[in-house]
Amino acid sequence: MTLNGLIMKIFYYILFSQIIGVFSQTYLPNWESLDQRPLPPWYDEAKIGIYVHWGVFSVPAYGTEWVWWLWKGQKEPGVVDFMEKNYKPGFTYADFGKMFTAELFAPDNWADLFNASGASDLIEFSRENPRFSSPKRNLSTKSRMK
């Protein structure tokens, strides 16, 4: 057996023994029982994580990624007022796609900010909307490239 093979066997033994230990414990569907679960060290030691939502819904830079629903579905007064003041009548969600150019995106500045924050985790999430799909997906007739 090679050294690499031995190292891999030890790694898998440790990994699977940890997994089996976690999954062999039975928990009841209540907080007292669930609170007995051990936290993984990486989670317990993390100080902060950053979660970035970025997509065509970012174009108006107003509210949340739910801006379209808040405007058209829920008719939230502040959102309705903002959209009426900033977008022409008949504006559609797909119209945001033509405006999503990321021309001011400065990844080095973001990286510096995230690093300075001390964050241990960063998740970037470019969410798709059923009415607007990423270019290489066939979930919609609309995309940034069409």
C-alpha positions in Angstrom: 0.0 0.0 0.0 1.3 3.5 -0.9 1.6 6.3 1.5 -1.2 8.2 -0.4 -3.4 5.1 -0.2 -2.8 4.9 3.6 -3.5 8.6 4.1 -6.7 8.3 2.1 -7.9 5.3 4.1 -7.2 7.1 7.4 -9.0 10.2 6.0 -12.1 8.2 5.0 -12.1 6.3 8.3 -12.1 9.5 10.3 -14.7 11.1 8.0 -17.1 8.2 8.1 -16.7 7.6 11.8 -17.7 11.3 12.3 -20.7 11.0 9.9 -21.9 7.8 11.5 -21.6 9.3 15.0 -23.7 12.3 14.0 -26.3 10.3 12.2 -26.6 7.5 14.7 -27.9 9.9 17.3 -31.7 10.1 17.4 -33.3 13.4 17.9 -37.0 14.2 18.7 -38.9 16.9 16.9 -38.6 19.4 19.7 -36.1 22.2 20.6 -34.9 20.5 23.8 -33.8 17.5 21.8 -32.5 19.4 18.8 -30.5 21.7 21.0 -28.4 18.7 22.0 -26.9 18.4 18.5 -23.2 19.3 18.5 -22.2 22.2 16.4 -19.4 21.6 13.9 -16.2 23.5 14.9 -16.2 25.5 11.7 -19.7 26.8 12.4 -19.1 27.5 16.1 -15.9 29.3 15.4 -17.2 31.4 12.5 -17.6 35.1 13.4 -19.5 36.3 10.3 -20.6 35.1 7.0 -21.7 37.2 4.0 -24.5 36.2 1.7 -24.8 38.3 -1.6 -27.9 38.2 -3.7 -27.3 39.6 -7.2 -29.4 39.4 -10.3 -31.6 41.5 -12.5 -33.7 42.4 -9.5 -30.6 44.4 -8.4 -31.1 47.0 -11.1 -33.5 49.2 -9.3 -31.3 49.0 -6.2 -34.4 49.4 -4.1 -35.7 47.2 -1.3 -35.1 43.5 -1.8 -35.0 40.9 -4.5 -38.7 40.8 -4.1 -39.1 44.3 -5.5 -41.1 43.0 -8.5 -43.6 41.1 -6.3 -43.8 44.0 -3.8 -44.7 46.3 -6.8 -47.0 44.2 -8.9 -48.2 41.5 -6.5 -48.5 43.0 -3.1 -48.6 46.7 -4.3 -46.5 48.0 -1.4 -47.1 51.8 -1.5 -43.4 52.8 -1.2 -42.4 50.4 -3.9 -45.2 51.4 -6.2 -44.3 55.1 -5.7 -40.6 54.4 -6.4 -41.3 52.4 -9.6 -43.8 54.9 -10.9 -41.2 57.7 -10.4 -38.3 55.8 -11.9 -39.7 53.6 -14.7 -42.0 54.2 -17.6 -45.6 52.8 -17.7 -45.6 49.3 -19.1 -42.2 48.5 -17.7 -41.7 44.7 -17.3 -39.4 42.5 -15.2 -37.6 41.5 -18.4 -36.7 45.1 -19.1 -34.4 45.0 -16.1 -32.3 42.5 -18.0 -31.3 45.1 -20.6 -30.1 47.3 -17.8 -28.2 44.6 -15.9 -24.7 45.5 -17.2 -22.7 45.3 -13.9 -20.7 48.3 -15.3 -19.9 49.5 -11.8 -19.0 46.0 -10.4 -15.7 46.2 -8.7 -14.8 42.7 -7.5 -11.4 43.8 -6.0 -13.3 46.3 -3.8 -15.7 43.6 -2.7 -12.9 41.2 -1.9 -11.1 43.9 0.1 -14.3 44.6 2.0 -15.1 41.0 2.7 -11.5 40.3 3.8 -11.5 43.3 6.1 -14.8 42.2 7.7 -13.2 39.0 9.0 -15.9 36.9 7.3 -15.2 33.2 7.2 -17.8 32.4 4.6 -19.1 34.1 1.5 -21.9 32.9 -0.6 -22.8 34.6 -3.9 -26.2 33.8 -5.2 -27.4 34.9 -8.6 -31.0 34.0 -8.4 -33.1 33.3 -11.4 -36.7 34.5 -11.7 -39.2 32.3 -13.6 -39.8 35.3 -15.9 -36.1 35.9 -16.5 -33.5 33.2 -16.9 -29.7 33.1 -17.1 -28.4 33.0 -20.7 -27.6 29.3 -20.9 -30.8 28.1 -19.3 -34.1 27.3 -21.1 -36.4 28.2 -18.2 -37.8 31.2 -19.9 -38.0 32.9 -23.2 -36.3 35.9 -21.6 -32.7 36.1 -20.7 -29.9 38.8 -20.4 -28.7 37.7 -23.8 -32.0 37.9 -25.7 
